[in-house]
Amino acid sequence: MKNIFFWAAIGTLAFAAFANAVSPYVGQDGRGIKALSQQEVDDYLNGKGLGYAKAAELNHYPGPRHVLDLSKALALTEEQTKRTQAIHDVMKERAITLGKQLVEKEQELDRQFANGSINAELLNSLLLDIGSLQAKIRYVHLSAHLEQKALLTKHQVHQYDQLRGYGNPNGAGRDHSH
């Protein structure tokens, strides 16, 4: 009887070791760009924030897209609405342009690995380009938050934070995706 328990325990440990060996990347090998999900690709190509502006958003620097969404609740003036739309439009246009470039660089990186032609020099060059593009995209989004805050009153910024659920102990508020 002791032998049965011993072998059952060994079998359980072996199965646990095998289960832990399965990669978290399973299923991602079929992606067009291995390093990016389709949602990330779509977000880059459509100028979405991808969380790049959290440092601003969560420190009382409202984002223009969300300010426009909350324009009535924030009682924006006509001028504030017009200028916010302009900030948003420029931000989105720049983010889309840079996002397309980033997706192209990620495709190139993937292609170089896939066809076995990658080398250290090319890898370094592609990664520097990708890192630079990520920094530029982040700058586009964060600088739009800077511009946006300058257009609002302190009261509107406080209202924005409340409407977005920031500072509430239970996190109640609107959607926080960015």
BAFI-3210 file (N, C-alpha, C; in Angstrom, 3 decimals, decimal comma, padded with zeros to 6 digits):
// residues 178
n [1|2|3|4|5|6|7|8|9|10|11|12|13|14|15|16|17|18|19|20|21|22|23|24|25|26|27|28|29|30|31|32|33|34|35|36|37|38|39|40|41|42|43|44|45|46|47|48|49|50|51|52|53|54|55|56|57|58|59|60|61|62|63|64|65|66|67|68|69|70|71|72|73|74|75|76|77|78|79|80|81|82|83|84|85|86|87|88|89|90|91|92|93|94|95|96|97|98|99|100|101|102|103|104|105|106|107|108|109|110|111|112|113|114|115|116|117|118|119|120|121|122|123|124|125|126|127|128|129|130|131|132|133|134|135|136|137|138|139|140|141|142|143|144|145|146|147|148|149|150|151|152|153|154|155|156|157|158|159|160|161|162|163|164|165|166|167|168|169|170|171|172|173|174|175|176|177|178]
n.u [000,822|001,983|003,722|002,021|001,052|003,464|004,245|002,060|002,378|004,833|004,047|002,182|003,868|005,534|003,669|002,907|005,325|005,591|003,292|003,943|005,982|004,925|004,785|003,943|003,487|002,105|000,196|000,651|002,416|001,273|000,675|000,680|002,614|004,821|005,490|003,451|000,032|-003,027|-004,805|-003,089|-001,676|-003,812|-004,500|-002,153|-002,182|-004,439|-004,006|-004,413|-004,147|-002,864|-002,158|000,025|-000,081|-000,510|000,999|000,408|-002,442|-003,189|-002,257|-003,616|-003,776|-005,733|-006,920|-007,379|-009,279|-010,978|-011,844|-013,343|-015,333|-016,550|-017,498|-019,956|-020,566|-018,356|-018,812|-017,681|-016,539|-017,394|-015,050|-013,135|-013,941|-013,508|-010,705|-009,826|-010,662|-008,969|-006,441|-006,768|-007,109|-004,623|-002,923|-003,872|-003,423|-000,601|000,070|-000,969|000,608|003,178|002,605|002,107|004,673|006,004|004,713|005,532|008,316|008,306|007,259|009,372|011,407|010,316|010,186|012,918|013,863|012,253|013,102|015,680|017,750|018,651|021,043|023,443|024,024|021,944|019,783|020,260|019,968|017,258|015,936|016,663|015,364|012,671|012,399|012,803|010,601|008,507|008,972|008,494|005,787|004,706|005,423|003,835|001,255|001,460|002,211|-000,065|-001,803|-000,608|-001,071|-003,845|-004,536|-003,788|-005,842|-008,054|-010,004|-009,098|-011,181|-012,549|-010,611|-010,552|-013,212|-013,121|-011,305|-012,870|-015,103|-013,868|-013,233|-010,985|-009,187|-011,339|-012,276|-013,370|-012,962|-014,973|-016,525|-016,135|-015,106|-011,732|-009,894|-007,223]
n.v [-001,194|001,199|001,539|002,161|004,713|006,079|005,936|007,238|009,788|010,471|010,422|012,539|014,725|014,669|015,245|017,818|019,164|018,964|020,386|022,937|023,505|024,243|026,794|030,260|031,467|029,922|029,420|031,944|031,796|031,782|034,338|037,285|039,243|038,357|039,527|041,289|041,554|041,157|043,105|045,045|045,786|046,852|048,980|050,573|051,255|052,779|054,954|054,769|055,033|052,981|052,833|054,455|057,000|056,944|058,017|060,718|060,778|059,597|061,374|063,767|065,021|065,475|063,583|064,388|062,916|061,727|064,004|065,223|063,259|063,662|066,218|067,637|067,105|068,288|070,854|072,293|075,175|076,645|077,385|075,891|073,319|073,352|073,769|071,534|069,495|070,026|069,502|066,785|065,804|066,393|064,913|062,309|062,022|062,212|060,048|057,900|057,978|057,468|055,046|053,349|053,242|051,981|049,462|048,519|048,287|046,341|044,255|043,883|043,086|040,661|039,295|039,100|037,396|035,176|034,357|033,745|035,541|037,433|039,350|040,434|043,180|044,146|043,474|045,145|047,662|047,590|047,323|049,709|051,525|050,735|051,218|053,990|054,846|053,997|055,692|058,166|057,905|057,710|060,234|061,864|061,253|061,889|064,602|065,721|065,502|067,339|069,744|069,672|069,904|072,521|073,920|073,634|074,473|074,399|073,307|071,881|069,948|068,567|067,634|066,000|064,004|062,888|061,972|060,051|058,267|058,426|058,642|057,914|055,824|053,284|053,062|053,759|054,919|056,056|054,237|053,214|052,632|053,400]
n.w [000,000|000,773|-001,317|-003,475|-002,760|-002,770|-005,517|-006,645|-005,604|-006,791|-009,471|-009,448|-008,843|-011,108|-013,124|-012,301|-012,665|-015,444|-016,247|-015,385|-017,114|-019,524|-021,832|-021,311|-023,679|-025,420|-028,284|-029,246|-031,259|-033,724|-034,381|-036,468|-035,982|-033,737|-031,249|-030,647|-029,775|-031,677|-030,891|-029,810|-032,123|-033,640|-031,928|-032,003|-034,739|-034,827|-033,250|-030,490|-026,870|-025,313|-022,635|-022,321|-021,246|-018,519|-016,383|-016,505|-016,594|-014,136|-012,360|-012,225|-014,743|-017,174|-020,036|-023,487|-025,101|-023,216|-021,886|-023,867|-024,066|-021,631|-021,740|-021,316|-018,596|-017,464|-018,044|-020,240|-021,975|-025,150|-026,451|-024,998|-025,719|-028,474|-028,592|-027,177|-028,876|-031,001|-029,845|-029,355|-031,992|-033,247|-031,589|-032,079|-034,852|-034,979|-033,336|-034,789|-037,134|-036,036|-034,813|-036,993|-038,064|-035,960|-035,877|-038,374|-037,918|-035,912|-037,406|-039,189|-037,410|-036,510|-038,950|-039,619|-037,604|-038,189|-040,753|-040,256|-040,662|-038,906|-037,090|-034,616|-034,972|-036,649|-035,025|-032,788|-034,029|-034,930|-032,467|-031,193|-032,882|-032,485|-029,729|-029,696|-031,205|-029,527|-027,355|-028,580|-029,240|-026,701|-025,731|-027,403|-026,455|-023,675|-023,756|-024,847|-022,705|-020,992|-022,395|-022,348|-019,616|-019,129|-020,317|-018,733|-015,792|-012,287|-010,875|-012,879|-013,484|-011,066|-011,040|-013,305|-012,441|-010,415|-011,886|-013,436|-011,546|-009,950|-006,957|-005,459|-002,786|-003,359|-006,022|-007,753|-010,682|-014,057|-017,026|-016,986|-018,879|-021,085]
ca.u [000,000|002,887|004,260|001,020|001,062|004,736|004,198|001,043|003,009|005,823|003,283|001,618|004,978|005,955|002,640|003,002|006,515|005,259|002,299|004,634|006,916|004,215|005,078|002,817|003,379|001,382|-000,834|001,102|003,303|000,512|000,447|001,378|003,792|004,849|005,627|002,278|-001,289|-003,768|-005,363|-002,021|-001,460|-004,952|-004,395|-001,093|-002,597|-005,557|-003,598|-004,906|-003,168|-002,156|-001,667|001,243|-000,256|-000,930|001,699|-000,354|-003,846|-003,379|-001,700|-004,445|-003,593|-006,770|-006,669|-008,349|-010,375|-011,910|-012,433|-014,417|-016,418|-017,181|-017,606|-021,161|-020,409|-017,314|-019,301|-016,681|-016,989|-017,246|-013,625|-012,457|-014,297|-012,821|-009,269|-009,639|-010,784|-007,739|-005,379|-007,034|-006,883|-003,178|-002,385|-004,246|-002,724|000,814|000,148|-001,213|001,810|004,235|002,151|002,350|006,115|006,354|004,230|006,431|009,591|008,051|007,146|010,727|012,084|009,744|010,590|014,349|014,000|011,568|013,873|017,024|018,768|018,959|022,385|023,505|023,992|020,586|018,939|020,457|019,391|015,788|015,471|016,802|014,275|011,407|012,401|012,631|009,205|007,674|009,163|007,812|004,338|004,389|005,516|002,647|000,104|001,685|002,207|-001,466|-002,352|-000,086|-001,836|-005,236|-004,676|-003,652|-007,117|-009,130|-009,897|-008,803|-012,442|-012,807|-009,665|-011,064|-014,419|-012,657|-010,779|-014,002|-015,893|-013,077|-013,108|-009,692|-009,260|-012,445|-011,780|-013,828|-012,657|-016,189|-016,427|-016,242|-014,080|-010,386|-008,961|-006,631]
ca.v [000,000|002,350|001,656|002,836|006,139|006,616|006,131|008,263|011,079|010,727|010,761|013,879|015,684|014,692|015,967|019,233|019,708|019,092|021,457|024,218|023,692|024,773|028,218|031,198|031,967|028,947|030,022|033,212|031,530|031,984|035,776|037,923|039,826|037,540|040,335|042,140|040,963|041,861|044,305|046,047|046,267|047,720|050,204|051,409|051,758|053,706|056,057|054,609|055,350|051,792|053,031|055,267|058,278|056,735|058,939|061,966|060,507|059,265|062,470|064,966|065,614|064,822|063,295|065,062|062,027|061,575|065,324|065,369|062,358|064,208|067,669|068,193|067,006|069,235|072,184|072,951|076,280|076,368|077,520|074,721|072,162|073,510|073,572|070,138|068,697|070,244|068,743|065,372|065,488|066,408|063,759|061,080|061,987|061,892|058,691|056,958|057,976|056,768|053,677|052,604|053,018|050,991|048,159|048,110|047,865|045,059|043,263|043,646|042,294|039,319|038,703|038,778|036,174|034,071|033,830|033,403|036,474|038,412|039,318|041,341|044,577|044,437|043,406|046,378|048,763|047,493|047,595|051,152|052,166|050,422|051,957|055,413|055,047|053,887|056,931|059,244|057,708|058,079|061,697|062,422|061,122|062,635|066,054|066,120|065,682|068,627|070,799|069,609|070,443|073,978|074,482|073,416|075,084|073,430|072,628|070,903|068,843|067,804|066,939|064,955|062,922|062,242|061,265|058,906|057,341|058,542|059,182|057,308|054,640|052,043|053,102|053,954|055,936|055,584|053,367|053,716|052,229|054,563]
ca.w [000,000|000,804|-002,667|-004,315|-002,417|-003,227|-006,969|-006,921|-005,293|-007,846|-010,677|-009,269|-008,968|-012,509|-013,873|-011,925|-013,324|-016,864|-016,404|-015,210|-018,216|-020,680|-021,983|-021,349|-025,048|-026,240|-029,113|-029,808|-032,392|-034,946|-034,609|-037,581|-035,339|-032,519|-030,035|-030,429|-029,998|-032,721|-030,251|-029,743|-033,496|-033,962|-031,120|-032,581|-036,052|-034,647|-032,383|-029,119|-025,832|-024,842|-021,276|-022,332|-020,547|-017,132|-015,486|-016,526|-016,271|-012,722|-011,560|-012,409|-016,061|-017,997|-021,438|-024,352|-025,530|-022,101|-021,634|-024,864|-023,663|-020,416|-021,936|-020,677|-017,140|-017,073|-018,436|-021,075|-022,806|-026,577|-026,760|-024,438|-026,538|-029,757|-028,395|-026,775|-030,100|-031,777|-029,168|-029,609|-033,400|-033,503|-030,864|-032,773|-036,139|-034,730|-032,787|-035,895|-037,975|-035,306|-034,599|-038,236|-038,148|-034,946|-036,344|-039,461|-037,323|-035,244|-038,485|-039,683|-036,385|-036,575|-040,238|-039,550|-036,815|-038,877|-041,888|-039,787|-041,146|-037,862|-036,496|-033,473|-035,425|-037,099|-033,835|-032,034|-034,798|-034,883|-031,101|-030,963|-033,619|-031,798|-028,467|-030,013|-031,618|-028,329|-026,594|-029,304|-029,071|-025,312|-025,667|-028,058|-025,552|-022,433|-024,015|-025,036|-021,357|-020,514|-023,063|-021,914|-018,264|-019,209|-020,786|-017,771|-014,469|-011,226|-010,567|-013,945|-013,307|-009,917|-011,506|-014,216|-011,617|-009,745|-012,893|-013,897|-010,421|-009,299|-005,608|-004,727|-002,096|-003,979|-007,451|-008,545|-011,719|-015,434|-017,584|-016,765|-019,939|-021,732]
c.u [000,872|003,461|003,303|001,022|002,349|004,693|003,143|001,619|004,028|005,120|002,709|002,698|005,453|004,955|002,719|004,203|006,258|004,310|002,957|005,606|006,244|004,396|003,825|002,585|002,605|000,259|-000,412|002,009|002,592|000,230|001,230|002,661|003,840|004,837|004,400|000,996|-001,981|-004,384|-004,313|-001,738|-002,565|-004,868|-003,306|-001,543|-003,739|-005,265|-004,100|-003,772|-002,339|-001,579|-000,423|001,117|-000,684|-000,268|000,968|-001,768|-004,077|-002,759|-002,345|-004,148|-004,555|-006,361|-007,751|-009,513|-011,427|-012,569|-013,567|-015,615|-017,217|-017,485|-018,822|-021,022|-019,351|-017,681|-018,230|-017,308|-016,821|-015,775|-012,840|-012,721|-013,540|-011,325|-008,945|-009,718|-009,521|-006,569|-005,542|-006,690|-005,399|-002,529|-002,647|-003,495|-001,261|000,969|-000,072|000,033|002,930|003,871|002,364|003,831|006,551|005,927|005,123|007,771|009,433|007,893|008,527|011,512|011,616|010,220|012,066|014,593|013,410|012,398|015,337|018,114|019,148|020,415|022,412|023,385|022,578|019,609|019,045|019,794|017,856|015,256|015,606|015,686|012,934|011,316|012,180|011,184|008,253|007,774|008,433|006,299|003,926|004,429|004,274|001,454|000,285|001,650|000,791|-002,148|-001,867|-000,889|-003,263|-005,416|-004,623|-004,953|-008,225|-008,907|-009,548|-010,054|-012,765|-011,866|-010,132|-012,311|-014,049|-012,171|-011,909|-014,825|-015,176|-012,833|-011,782|-009,872|-010,431|-011,937|-012,201|-013,603|-013,878|-015,977|-016,538|-015,091|-012,696|-009,406|-008,456|-005,804]
c.v [001,265|002,618|002,404|004,331|006,809|006,914|007,151|009,655|011,446|011,136|012,160|014,939|015,794|015,466|017,458|019,885|019,920|020,255|022,824|024,512|024,267|026,294|029,086|031,770|031,031|029,658|031,327|033,025|031,695|033,454|036,268|038,580|039,175|038,378|041,194|041,348|041,734|043,143|045,407|046,623|047,245|049,042|051,129|052,032|052,764|054,828|055,973|054,809|054,200|051,950|053,904|056,549|058,121|057,696|060,275|061,740|060,304|060,294|063,812|065,748|064,914|064,624|063,888|064,184|061,919|062,913|065,568|064,485|062,914|065,700|068,294|068,195|067,988|070,678|072,950|074,113|075,869|076,415|076,320|073,476|072,191|073,221|072,132|069,229|068,817|069,472|067,261|064,992|065,425|065,195|062,469|060,949|061,594|060,457|057,633|056,850|057,185|055,306|052,806|052,275|051,947|049,590|047,643|047,611|046,526|043,936|042,890|042,788|040,843|038,594|038,271|037,521|034,978|033,496|033,561|034,353|037,539|038,247|040,389|042,808|044,987|044,427|044,689|047,561|048,763|047,821|049,073|051,922|051,962|051,198|053,452|055,715|054,935|055,158|058,099|059,132|058,113|059,597|062,357|062,390|061,948|064,151|066,564|066,323|066,996|069,782|070,847|070,229|071,970|074,650|074,447|074,210|073,993|072,630|071,560|069,700|067,958|067,006|065,764|063,745|062,158|061,411|060,007|057,897|057,406|059,186|058,660|056,032|053,329|052,025|053,312|055,070|055,304|054,664|053,996|053,334|053,478|054,163]
c.w [000,000|-000,582|-003,590|-004,043|-002,895|-004,723|-007,378|-006,672|-006,362|-009,141|-010,610|-009,429|-010,412|-013,363|-013,578|-012,605|-014,806|-017,096|-016,271|-016,344|-019,456|-020,702|-021,926|-022,749|-025,962|-026,991|-029,762|-031,015|-033,731|-035,249|-035,823|-037,121|-033,958|-031,237|-029,714|-030,648|-031,118|-032,159|-030,161|-031,119|-033,873|-033,208|-031,657|-033,897|-035,964|-033,651|-030,955|-028,123|-025,316|-023,433|-021,193|-021,500|-019,095|-016,161|-015,407|-015,999|-014,784|-011,786|-011,910|-013,692|-017,009|-019,451|-022,319|-024,811|-024,441|-021,725|-022,626|-024,502|-022,492|-020,529|-021,254|-019,161|-016,631|-017,393|-019,222|-021,830|-024,266|-026,980|-026,219|-025,280|-027,863|-029,616|-027,969|-027,992|-030,937|-031,163|-029,472|-031,043|-033,747|-032,833|-031,642|-034,095|-035,952|-034,229|-033,873|-036,785|-037,307|-035,071|-035,819|-038,381|-037,153|-035,380|-037,469|-038,916|-036,603|-036,274|-039,017|-038,695|-036,433|-037,830|-040,202|-038,712|-037,557|-040,011|-041,527|-040,218|-040,113|-037,413|-035,408|-033,887|-035,854|-035,920|-033,034|-032,731|-034,724|-033,495|-030,738|-031,661|-032,906|-030,492|-028,674|-030,403|-030,421|-027,497|-027,266|-029,167|-027,671|-025,144|-026,269|-027,104|-024,276|-022,655|-024,283|-023,683|-020,747|-021,097|-022,545|-020,543|-018,276|-019,642|-019,739|-016,490|-013,456|-010,879|-011,621|-013,834|-012,153|-010,313|-012,414|-013,410|-010,925|-010,732|-013,403|-012,776|-009,695|-007,930|-004,807|-004,072|-002,761|-005,489|-008,326|-009,549|-013,079|-015,810|-017,440|-017,856|-020,641|-022,898]
res [m|k|n|i|f|f|w|a|a|i|g|t|l|a|f|a|a|f|a|n|a|v|s|p|y|v|g|q|d|g|r|g|i|k|a|l|s|q|q|e|v|d|d|y|l|n|g|k|g|l|g|y|a|k|a|a|e|l|n|h|y|p|g|p|r|h|v|l|d|l|s|k|a|l|a|l|t|e|e|q|t|k|r|t|q|a|i|h|d|v|m|k|e|r|a|i|t|l|g|k|q|l|v|e|k|e|q|e|l|d|r|q|f|a|n|g|s|i|n|a|e|l|l|n|s|l|l|l|d|i|g|s|l|q|a|k|i|r|y|v|h|l|s|a|h|l|e|q|k|a|l|l|t|k|h|q|v|h|q|y|d|q|l|r|g|y|g|n|p|n|g|a|g|r|d|h|s|h]
***
